[in-house]
Amino acid sequence: MQIDIGSLSPQECYRLISGIVVPRPIAWITTRSPDGVVNLAPFSCFTFVSNSPLMVGINIGRKAGREKDTARNIRALDEFVVNIADWTMVEDVHASAVEYDAHESEVESLGLAVEPSVTVETPRLAKAPISLECRLHSVTGYGNTGAEFFVGEVSRVHIVDELYRDGRIDTRELQPVCRIAGANYATLGEIRQLKPVAQTPKSVIEPGA
């Protein structure tokens, strides 16, 4: 089978690619509006973009051309928190995708506790095993539906003690939630450990070098 991408609508393209680019990690993002309302929403177009300084990126689309609360709040206050959910939280992750009005708080509606962050004003989810406090670095638009790639510089990482071992995250213990096509979620299956491949250490490149 061959598919002419030019013949597909934006929604059909999303349905196709969301089943191809799998599994996708989920950034469960808390933001705060200028009025103090705490917003919570999951985004599965999520990755890291730099290790020095540490930066993460999230693609945030629009609904019927309208900017989402998450994007509007990040742009207004230049900060956000990426919370990483584990498998016990999958139903809350899915429920937080419901489209609430801007004045409504998902964390309050879902009964999720929050805790103060250290370097940003936006709170983090109390029960999330990992949270990344981020300051907005840049926003870049892509395509013709208003999608934008938000990059945040990580200023503080919160990790529950049992997940952090020898400078690494015990991913098997974390059991992170991932998104596949549709309203379908998964977590880790078989993990096969192979012999490490030798790699040249990463280093900082001085400006102008």
Phi, psi and omega in degrees: 000141173234142181239126174278105185300328181296344181269355184263148174283165176305320181292322178293323176296318179297316181299323180289307187290332180288346174263350179264312181274085183220155349283155180247131176292156183247124171268111180266096195264127169260136174225170180229132178282163176303337179271000176094004179284128180270119180259147177222130180205147179265141178225126184259358171268081193220134179203177170255149187239347179202145176254350177208101356290159181290122181226146175237156181228142180226131175272124181240118180272192179235160177248113182053038178083354183267138178293138179287158180302320181301311181297317181296319180292318178299316181295326183286320187247357176060036179199162175191169177233128174264116176259139178253120181272154170255178190297335180290347185255007189301322181291323176293321177302312182295318181296330181285353177279349177300140184278101177271160172289156185301329182277356180262141180257122178296322182295325178287316181296325181268357179069035181262128180282148176237160177231153179296144171276177183256317186253352178228163180279336180292130180283162177251161178286130184295324186267358178290131181291337178221138174221140180244115175279129187229143171250137184299129177259312184196160176227127181232128180275147178221146174071191185242019177249005179090008179294142181225144179258112181265125178249130178239140175270124184284125181252341179201139178241131175252127182223134174293142190306319187289348180269344188255114183223121177054041177079007181233160175269133174280091187295325178299319179289325180297318184051063184291155176273134174234159182254137169240198186292148177067206179271049183242136182231159179211171172225192186293139172259227179294135174248121180249117181268121179251172180294129180302145177265131180298133180226145176291132181301144177284149181216163178278131178263121182291144178307134178085356181283000000 
